[in-house]
Structure formats: structure tokens, C-alpha cells
Amino acid sequence: MEEIKEAAAIAAQEVPTPQGEATGTQSSSQAAKINEGATSTVAGESNNTNINSKNSNAMSNSNLNSEVNSNVMDNSNKNERKNKTQAPQTSGNLKRSIEKEQKRLGKLEKQGASPIVLQAQQQVIDDLKAELEKVVAVKAPEPKLQSAFVNFELVDDETGAKEEVQKKIAFVENNRPIDAKKVAIFVSLTANRKYEKAYPVIAIKAQLLVFWGYAVKDITGRHISEEEAADYLVILDGQHRCMAFAQLIAAGQDLTIPNVRLREVENVGEYLTNINKVGNWKTYDKACIAALLNPEDKLLQAIADRLKEGFNYSSSCQIYTGKKLMTKALDNALEGKTYVLPKGAEINIERGNKFITLCQAAEMKTAFITKRYFIEGFNCHCISVGEEKAFKALENLKNLEDKEAKFKAVKDNADFIALLAEVSQ
């Protein structure tokens, strides 16, 4: 900032001002060359008028630059104070700030601001871009995660005593799905030393869960055997935080996962239900925990599997039962009660999987497969021509030319039925 102020002062000294007699003589000479027929008095008066006009414009421009320069410096000071008090910016916020400051730079150029002012504003933009690069660099480490030992700080609930141990990270099958966006936020917070250690990570020894019959997976998704379970801690609460630590550790950072509390709970599904009720308890979270609580329920298992692939709950229910399954059914399943299917619903996992497989074979994106009118349109076509012919038409979708455009053009049940009829000919 001091360099900018000094440069601004130098720039102010360079603004042309009346220089007395020498300037008047030089200007008069130039005027005489242009107006040879004019008298010296008239030429002098004309010249003085021009000089005064130029001086007035220069002083006005100087005042404008001074005011704009002051505004830029004030803005820069505000940015400095803001950066000191706020949490690390996200890439989205930084991109918006850069766009805003670039627009401001454009306005300054139109106002005829001096080079020093434009340079100061450009510096603000460059600083924001540098900050953006840091955030992107933090998110960039995405080496293929391996199941490796990491340091855990175990804290005793009774005494508060701390012990550091080396274990590998594991998850119980059908715990809440991990959201990559949330992991990215924790990566940024942790890398910038903004991670809040006060919130505990809840874990359980993998040996206990495997012994009780739970399916346990390592960080890569591989099932853990009973023989290797002793090397793992299963994260029950704090999955996103631990995934963030794992990514940073894989990228070469020396970190310890702090404030880890061990539990010994045999009914993991009930425990997860209780701790998540007070938090961000979404439908897909409920569906996965319901599947964990009811391992013998094929419908809940199929729905949970599809949710992990990016399907939504409502569409998954329609694909496997032909009807939407109300969230009340999930609440009952979470409480260990029998849930009731809506009227006309019929569970058929094999048929649902076949529908999904043939759609995927036609290079249909999940966003299309899960649209209501694709599912309902197909079911209506089945009623019209029979299951065999309808599935054959679905299989023939892979032969369509410009499939993406044709799928996008489907806006209701009739459109999809017409598309199926087209490939049946």
C-alpha cells in the first residue's frame, strides 16, 4: 500500500500545471505558426485561453484520479480486513469477487483513471486470482486413495486422556453416503488450519462390527476380512472429515485426525438413526440407514445401492415397485416397524435392474433414467404391447442415432412411448 501511495504522489506531481512565462512564450509561438495572419495580442489571448482550458481539464482529471485512487485504496484496505476476519473463501465466492473487481476495473478505464489507479485495481484482481489458485490447489490433490495407516488421536470420555494410534479408515456398509462437495469443504478448512477440533469423530473397532456380522469396507470400497479387521477403525460419525484428512495425507501432508471417540454399539443402525435425527437428515440418508437396519429387506437394499450410484429415492422406488414409496415408510423401517407399500405397488427387483441395465446400455444418463416420464412411459408401453416387446424396444434404443438429443426431447410419457414405438419398427 505504501508503494501505491508513493506512486500516486509522483503521478500527481507530473500533472501539467501553468508554468508562467516560458510556457506562454512556447504556446504563443505555436499559435503564431498556426494563425500567421493574427496579431500578437489576439494570438496571446487565444493561447492563454487554451492554456487555462488545458489546466482546468488537467486539474479536474487529477481530482478525479485522486478520488478514484482513494476509493481503490479504501477498497483494498477493506479486502485486507475482510480476509483477516473471515473463514477461507470457496472457489465460487472467489470467482464472483474476481468478476466484480474486473467490472470495476472496466469502469475505472472508462472514467479515464490514471495508470497508477488502474494498476492498483489490477493488483486487487491478481490477489484474488492467487487466492483462487490456492483453493483450487487444495482441492486438486485427488491421488487414488489407498488403504493406508493414518494417525488417530483417541480421547478417553471419562478422563480426557489422549492416545495416538495408527489405524486404517473403514466404513460400515450402508452408512450415510459420502458427499464429495462436503469433503472438499473440509479439505479446504483443514488445509487452511480452520478445522474445528471440538467436534468429535465417532468410531468403533472394525473387529467388533465384523464379529457382529456387519459388512465393513475400507476407504477404497473393498470388503474387509475378519483377519485384517484389527488394523481398522470404522467411522460412524465424521465420514466427510476423515475422507478429507485421508485425501490430504495421500497428498503428502503429515496430519493426525483429532478428537476421536470410541464406541461399542452393537445396533449400529439404531445408533446412527439417533445421532442423525438432530442433524441434516435427508431422505437418501434415511434410506441407507434403513437398509443397514434391515439387511434382509431386498427392496431397501436395492434402493440404497442405487442411491450410491446417483439415483434419487423417489425414482428408485418407482423402478422397483411401480409406485412412489412415501417417506413415512422409511420412518417405520428406521423404527423397526413394518412399512406398507402404496396401493398397486409390486416389488420386482429383477425387472427394475433389467430396466436400468438396458437404459445404461443405450448410453442413457442417470438424469434421464430417473425422470418420471421415462419410467411411467415404459410401464405404460408394457401394458400396451406386453413386457417382452417393451423390453425389446428398450434394448433397441442403443441403435438410435443422436440418442442424447432424442432423450432430451422427451417431455412426457407419450414422447417416450413414441420413441419406443419408433425403435420397434
Secondary structure, DSSP 8 states (H G I E B T S, - for coil): -HHHHHHHHHHHHTS----THHHHHHHHHHHHHH-TTS-HHHHHHHHHHHHHHHHHHHHHHHHHHHHHHHHHHHHHHHHHHHHHHS----HHHHHHHHHHHHHHHHHHHHTT--HHHHHHHHHHHHHHHHHHHHHHHHH----------EEEEEE-TTT--EEEEEEEEEEETTS----HHHHHHHHHHHHTT---TTS-EEEEEHHHHHHTT--EEETTS-B--TTTGGGEEEEEE-HHHHHHHHHHHHTT---EEEEEEE---S-HHHHHHHHHTTS---HHHHHHHHHHH-TT-HHHHHHHHHHHTT--HHHHHHHHHSS---HHHHHHHHTT------TT----HHHHHHHHHHHHHTT--HHHHT-HHHHHHHHHHHHHH-HHHHHHHHHHGGG-SSHHHHHHT--SHHHHHHHHHHHH-
